[in-house]
Amino acid sequence: MLTYAILLGMIVKTSAEEQCEDAGLLQSKTKTASGDEKLDLGSSWFFSCGSGGRGEPGTVDGLYTFGAPGSASPGFELRSADGGCFPGARVVTLRTEGEMEQTDPIAWLASRVSLWHPRMDLYLLDVDDPSKDRYYPCTLSNVQHWPNSTWLVRADWSLHSGTYFNQVAARSSNTFVKRLSNWALDLSYTRDAEKGAELARQGGFRVVGAARYQPGDSRMILDAPLWPNWWQFGEQVSYLVQHPQTLECLVTFQGTYDTVDWSQNARGITREFCGLTLPDDRCCPWPLPTCRGDCRVQRDGDSFVHSGFWAELYRMTQVPSWQQNIRPRLPYCKEVSVFGHSLGGAMSTLFAACIGRAPKNGTHGYEDYASISWTKQRPKLLPENATFEI
């Protein structure tokens, strides 16, 4: 009887895996020459499919940023990927008036202190004329330094508006970016979890985890020279949403919302993070917080990070609601992508870079990784959980 039960279990398991394949749930993303990612969503079956790499370290399968500033020096590269490219898309808005072209100034402002973007596909999307949209693949040598501008005095700050990003995302050639339009950006800023659940449903997702940092939850003690040793932070939220059919997940990080967030944006000094540098690396050859040009690193693909963006990510991911409402659910996602606008995009980038580096236990930077990482389990449909309460 026991032998029969074991054999029956093997037969059922094989049948379920075949059904998953037939349903298209063991899907893959393919990219066209225009940068379009095609995703087969499969049919609407509600059981766990595939092993999902059980027991393997969790990965960020897509990084999606709207109007994000540069966050690292040199710019991040994913050493585990061909060409060092992060999967996903970096979206920047554009306006063309005659011979003059303007881009969202937040996307290039940090380059003034040699903080650059991750190596990934770039979409420059014109807010007025779709025929002027441009796509730059991650393999281009200087894609991390684009866009660049000297028009600070005449910068069009309206291009950073979330309204514009929703508008251009809806017609993007990148399928996943298009899927994020009209809900993901608004969700990432929403401080009402029930409203967040409604927004997620508009995109075909469900909120399965929500976290909130409120001023007073912690007092960050920083080791940055020439700066005060503690900083105030505004309220921040983060969501985990899951597609009920594909079991793919998206983590959102909030952009700049309060005046106090700008103090972190302006803190452009650099620091080490998550084993992305060697212990004896120093950004500058002398004891100053900033220096001209890229930070000095000994290994190709290493980077120092913007300390203000690091502080925002650290306090958001270390708050109890993130550690208990979001992190324990990540193992059960078929895929995990991260998304953010503005500061939220920078936080998403640091998160993806840390998970991508995955330093080993006992090595430099492991503590940073250990506090946000997860181990893959069999994907499953997670219960809806639209609350910040633990």
Secondary structure, DSSP 8 states (H G I E B T S, - for coil): -HHHHHHHHHHHHHHHHHHHHHHT-S--EEE-TT--EEE-------S--S-TTTTSB----EEEEES----EES----TTSGGG--SEEEEEEEEEETTEEEE-THHHHGGGGT-B--SS-EEEEESS-GGG-EEE-TTSTTGGG-S--S-STT--GGGG-HHHHHHHHTT-SSHHHHHHTTTHHHHHH---HHHHHHHHHHTT-EEEEEEEE-TTS--EE---TTS-SEE----EEEEEEE-TTT--EEEEE----SHHHHHHHT---EE--TTSS-TT--SSSSS-S--SSS---SSTT--EEEHHHHHHHHHHHHSHHHHHHTGGGGGG-SSEEEEEETHHHHHHHHHHHHHHH---TTSTTHHHHHTT--B------------S--
